[in-house]
Amino acid sequence: MADLKALKTQFLEYLEIEKGRGVKTVENYDRYLNRFLTFGKVKAPGQITEQMVREFRITLNRSAGVSGTMKKNTQNYHLIALRAFLKFLRKRDIESLNPERIELAKTSGRDLDLITADELNRLMRAPAGDELAALRDRAMLELLFSTGLRVSELCNLNQDIDLSRDEFSVRGKGDKVRVVFLSSSAKKAVSEYIKKRADMSDALFVSYGPSFAKASEGKKGGNQDLNRLTPRSVERIVKQYAVKAGITRKVTPHVIRHSFATDLLSNGADLRSVQALLGHANIATTQVYTHVTDKHLREVHKAFHGKRRN
């Protein structure tokens, strides 16, 4: 009998090494699988049945969430992890449930958190002054909007970015490399920030806490090994500037990524190009933006609707 625990470990290693999934994704798959295997008291792959999966889905659907039930998307994450595991077993000729027998729950269209062009402009102007932290934050916001980077990709950038060119390569989800492009305002903001720095850190965006300010007063800032900003820190900084800019809705680095995509599509960019710029593996992920950017339909409605009414 195959050792299920060992097979799960092999599957998670396969995701990380061969499929190039990020550490966080692997951790999530581990958690979702553990939940299913614990629920079914599964000891071997051959014990996984359609009836067990059906009962698990009912349990998930009745699990309490913020709205009273677990979101359909979250339920589907569990099923996606299980289906991927079953496909892994099948590739290794290990008898278990056919992964094609598992269907995902139908979900409603994804809602986008968007800010207006005016709100975006106010956000970009929010970091004021020529202090190092303000220059860093201005560069960070400009870079997010210019490139559509994910916050994790932004945090992984180093100071050796080539500003003599309008583009650079970034390694994103699934260890895939793509090219992103710098606007003139982003290039200017990043250049001003790098010129002001005197530290030895490789990271492009670093944390400037109270200890740095104190050391800088003593002219020792250049010898400091500063900490790279984390995604959580960037989210907190963006939120602070959104409040300062008078934006009442929730603003995150991902909202700026949404603005990047909708700006391109609104100005006539084709969906495939935007997909490549965002680093989406599937164009269906990019299509979520089309319903908020189709100016043509708005213009058709305005030009042709209700003409016969008095």
N, C-alpha and C positions, 0 to 999 in steps of 0.2 A: 504493500500500500504506500502510495506517494506521501511524503511528509508535507502536509499543507503549509506549515509554517515556513519550511525551507523553500517551497515553491513561491510563496508570497515574497520572501526576501529576494529570490532570484528575479521575480517580476519587477520589483521596485528598483533593483540594480540595472535591469534591462531598460527601464524607463529613463533612468539617469544617464547611463553610459551610451546605449545604442540609439535611443530616441532623443537624447539631448534635452530632456525635461529639466526644469529648474528644481532646486531643492524644495521650494515651497510647494510646487505641484506634486512632487513625490510624497511629501509629508501629508498632503491632502488625500491623495490616493490611498495611502496607508491607513489614514483615519476612516475613510469611507468603507474600505474593505474590512477593516476590523469590526466596524459596526455591523456589517452584514454577517460576517462569519460568527460573531458572538451571538447575534440574534438567532441564527439557524443552528447554533451549536454544531457547526460543520467541522468534521475531523478529517475528511478526505474529499478530493475534487468530485468523485462520483456521487457524493451525497447531495450536491447542489441540484435542486429540481425547480421546475416552473412554479409549482405550488408554493415552494419556499420563497421564491422571488416575489410572487403575488402577495403573500402575507407580509413580507417585508415592506412592500410598497404601501400597503394599507397602514402599517405601523408608522411609516414616514409621513404619510399624508395626515395622520392624526396627531403627529408630534406637535407640541405647542411651540409656536414662534411668536414674533412680535405681533403679527396680525391674527393670532389664534391657531394657525396651521403653518406647517413648514412650506416655504415657497416652492413652487413647481421646479424652478431652476435648481434649487438646492437638492430637491429629491432626485432630479436628473443627474446631478454630479455623482451621487452614490451609484446610480445605474450605469453611468459611463465608466466609472472605475471598475465595476464588476464585469461589465462587458469586455473591457480591455484585458482584464485578468483572464477571462475565459478564452479570448482570442489567443493570448499568450500560451495557455495550456494546450489549445488545439494545435498550434504550431509545433509543439513538442510531443504531439500524438498522445496526450494524456486525456483519458476519457472524462468528460464532464458535460454540463449543459451546453447546448449549442448557443453561442452568443447572439445569433440572429433571432433567437426566440424572445430576446429582451427588447421591448419597444420603449422609447422615452415618452414621458407625459407631454401632452400638447401644452405649450406655453403661449401667453399673450406676447405681443411685440414688446421689445425692450424700450423702456423710456429713457430718453437722453436728458442728462442735466446740461443745459445750455445757458450761456450768458449772452447778452446783446453785444453788438459791436461797440457801443458806447461804454458799457461796463468793462469790456476787455481793455479798451483804451485807458480807462481810469485805473484799472489794475496795473497796467504796464507803467503808468506814471507814478504809482504809489511809492516805490523806493526812491526817496529824495536825498540829495546830498552827495558828497564825495568820500564819505567814510567807507572803509573797506567792506563792512557788512552790507551797506546800501549798494555798493558797486557789484558785490557778489549777487545780491538778490535781483538787481536789475538784469544782470547777465543771465541769471537762471530763468527768469520769466520770459525774456526775449528768446532764449534758446528753446524753451519748451514750445512756444508758439511758432517759431521758425521751422522747427524740425518735427514736431509731433512726437517727440520722444516719450517713452514710458518713464515713470519716475525712477524705476530701478536702473534703466539705461542712462538716465541723466546722472545719477549718483555714481555710476561706474566710470564716468569720463575722467581722463587725466589731463594735466596741464599741457601735455605735448600735442594738443590739438593744433593742426596746421591752419593758421588764419590767413595764409597767403592764397588759399583756395576757398571757393564758395561751397565746398562739400567735404564730408568726411564719412568714414565707415563706422558703423556701430553694430555691436553684437547683441542681438535681441533674444526673444523667446525661442526655445528650441535650439539655442546656439547658432541661430541663423544670422548671417551678416547682410546688412542692407546699407545703401547710401542715403544720407540725409543732407539737406541743403541749408546754408546759412543766408539769411536776409542781411542786407547792409546794416540794419539797426542791431541785429543780433551780433554780427561780427564786431561792430563798434563797441557794444556793451561788454562783450567777452574780452576784447583787447584792452579796454580801460581797466577792467578788473585784474587781469593778469599783470599788467604793468605796475599796478599799485602793490602787488604782493611782494613780500620779501622773505617768505618762509620756504622751507625745503620739502614740503609735502608734494607727493606726486599727484594727489587728487586735485581735480579741477575745483570742486566745491567742498569747502571745509568749514568746520564749526569755529566760530569766534566767540568764545565764552568770556566770562570775567577774568579768568587767568591770563588769556591772551592780551586783553586790554592793559592789564597791569604790567605784563612783560614788555609790551610795546612802548609803554611810557619810559621804561628803562632801556629802550633801544635793543631789546633782546629778542624781538618778535621773529626775526629771520632765522633764528636757530631752533625755533619750536617745531616739533613734529605734530602737526595738527590732525585732528580726527576728521575723516571723510564724513560728509553729511549722509545721514540715513534717509530712506524714503519717508519715514515718519516725521523726521525733522523738516524735510522739504514741504510736506503736507501742512505742517504747523505754520511754517513761514508764509505759504500761499494763503492760508486762512487768515492770518493776521493782516496781510495786505488787502485782502478782499474786504475785511471789516473797515480798514482805513479808507478804502475807496468808496465806502458807502453801499456796498453790494450786500443785499439782505439774504440772497439765496446762498446755498452751500457751494463753495468753490474749492476745487482740488486740482492737483496737477493733471488728473485725468480729464477734468472739465476743459482745461486748456488744450489737451489733445483733441477733444471733441471739437473745440473751436477751430483748431488747425484743419481738421477734416471738412467741416461744414463750410469753412471759408473757401477752400479749394473747389469744392463741388458747386457752391453758389456762384463762383466766378467762371464756371465752365469746364473744370477739370473732369476727365473721364474716370469712371469707377475703378478700372484696372490700375491706373496710375496711382490713385489714392490708396488702393490696397497695398501696392508695393511700397509706397512712402510710409505707411503705417506699420508695415511688417506683418500684415494679417496673412495667415496661412490659407484661410478660406474666404472667398469673396462675399459669402453670406454674412460674415461678420461686418464687412464694410457697408453692405447694403442697408444697414440700420440707419445710416445717415441720409439716405436719399429722400425719405418722406418729409424731411424738414428743410430740404434745400432745392426742391424742384420749383424754380421760379416760373418755368414754362407753363405748368398747370395753373398757377395763380393768374398768370397773364391771360391764358385762354379763358378762364372763368370770368375774369373782369371784362374781356372784350366781347364775349358771346352770350353770357348768361342774362336772362331777364329782359331782353330787348323788346319783347312784344307787350310788356306790361305798361300800362298808362301811368 
